[in-house]
Amino acid sequence: MSTRLHLASIIALVTGTLATPGIAQTEHNMHGSPAATSAPKAAATAMGEGNVKKIDTAKGTVTLTHGALPNGMPPMTMAYKVKDAAWLDTLKVGQKILFATDPADGMTVSHFEPAK
């Protein structure tokens, strides 16, 4: 087998393997063309419940007491960084919130909303 043919076969194999997951997840309309689909909703983020214990605007942190979190973190009281420092002005000590942490570090509040 020639080197060019061998290289072309390897490229075709790798390219086909990498493209397969995208093809498998593509929906098609009745004419065989990919169907337009909407983007996944951001509301799928799992959130835990916490109680605001302290707000430190100088450090850009909020200290929360919380139960077990969906990411596996056990119940504790801990200071978290916040994705947006302006959020600290909207929080109040004693407030109950639902919050999600950044999956990359688990120590930054990436989303929150008042608990109902």
C-alpha positions as CSV (number, residue, x, y, z in Angstrom):
1,M,0.0,0.0,0.0
2,S,1.4,3.4,-0.9
3,T,2.2,6.0,1.8
4,R,-0.3,8.4,0.2
5,L,-3.1,5.9,0.1
6,H,-2.3,4.8,3.7
7,L,-2.3,8.4,4.9
8,A,-5.6,9.1,3.1
9,S,-7.2,6.1,4.7
10,I,-6.1,7.2,8.2
11,I,-7.4,10.7,7.6
12,A,-10.7,9.4,6.3
13,L,-11.0,7.1,9.3
14,V,-10.2,9.8,11.9
15,T,-12.5,12.4,10.1
16,G,-15.3,9.9,9.9
17,T,-15.0,8.9,13.6
18,L,-14.9,12.5,14.8
19,A,-17.9,13.5,12.7
20,T,-20.1,10.6,13.7
21,P,-21.4,12.0,17.0
22,G,-22.7,15.1,15.3
23,I,-24.4,13.1,12.6
24,A,-26.0,10.8,15.2
25,Q,-27.5,13.8,17.1
26,T,-28.8,15.6,14.0
27,E,-32.6,15.5,13.5
28,H,-33.8,15.3,9.9
29,N,-37.0,16.5,8.3
30,M,-39.0,14.2,5.9
31,H,-36.8,15.2,3.0
32,G,-33.6,14.0,4.6
33,S,-32.3,17.5,5.3
34,P,-31.3,18.5,8.9
35,A,-34.2,20.0,10.8
36,A,-34.0,23.3,12.5
37,T,-34.0,22.8,16.3
38,S,-33.9,25.3,19.2
39,A,-30.9,25.7,21.5
40,P,-31.1,23.9,24.8
41,K,-32.5,25.9,27.7
42,A,-30.1,27.3,30.3
43,A,-32.7,26.5,33.0
44,A,-31.4,23.0,33.2
45,T,-28.7,24.1,35.8
46,A,-29.2,22.2,39.1
47,M,-29.3,24.6,42.0
48,G,-28.9,24.2,45.7
49,E,-30.5,26.3,48.5
50,G,-28.4,28.5,50.7
51,N,-28.6,31.2,53.4
52,V,-26.6,34.4,53.0
53,K,-24.4,34.7,56.1
54,K,-21.9,37.4,55.1
55,I,-21.3,39.7,52.1
56,D,-17.7,40.9,51.5
57,T,-17.7,43.4,48.6
58,A,-13.9,44.1,49.0
59,K,-13.1,40.4,48.4
60,G,-16.0,39.9,46.0
61,T,-17.4,37.0,48.0
62,V,-20.6,35.9,49.7
63,T,-20.6,33.4,52.6
64,L,-23.4,30.9,52.3
65,T,-24.6,28.2,54.6
66,H,-26.1,25.4,52.5
67,G,-27.2,21.8,52.5
68,A,-25.8,19.2,50.1
69,L,-25.4,20.6,46.6
70,P,-26.2,18.9,43.3
71,N,-22.5,18.9,42.4
72,G,-21.8,16.6,45.4
73,M,-20.5,19.2,47.9
74,P,-21.6,18.3,51.4
75,P,-23.5,20.7,53.7
76,M,-21.3,23.5,55.0
77,T,-20.7,27.2,55.5
78,M,-18.3,28.6,52.9
79,A,-17.3,31.9,51.2
80,Y,-17.9,31.8,47.4
81,K,-16.7,34.1,44.7
82,V,-19.5,35.5,42.5
83,K,-19.5,35.7,38.7
84,D,-20.6,39.3,38.8
85,A,-19.5,41.5,41.7
86,A,-22.7,43.7,41.2
87,W,-24.7,40.8,42.5
88,L,-23.4,41.4,46.0
89,D,-25.3,44.7,46.1
90,T,-28.6,42.8,45.6
91,L,-28.0,40.2,48.3
92,K,-28.9,40.7,52.0
93,V,-27.6,38.9,55.1
94,G,-30.2,36.3,56.2
95,Q,-31.7,36.0,52.6
96,K,-32.4,32.5,51.4
97,I,-31.3,31.9,47.8
98,L,-31.2,29.2,45.2
99,F,-27.7,29.1,43.6
100,A,-25.6,27.2,41.1
101,T,-21.8,27.1,41.0
102,D,-19.5,27.1,38.1
103,P,-18.8,23.5,37.1
104,A,-15.2,24.3,36.4
105,D,-14.3,25.2,40.0
106,G,-17.4,24.6,42.1
107,M,-16.4,27.7,44.2
108,T,-17.9,30.5,42.1
109,V,-21.6,31.3,42.2
110,S,-22.6,31.4,38.5
111,H,-26.3,32.0,39.0
112,F,-28.7,32.7,41.8
113,E,-32.2,33.7,42.5
114,P,-34.3,34.4,45.6
115,A,-35.7,31.2,47.2
116,K,-39.5,31.1,47.3
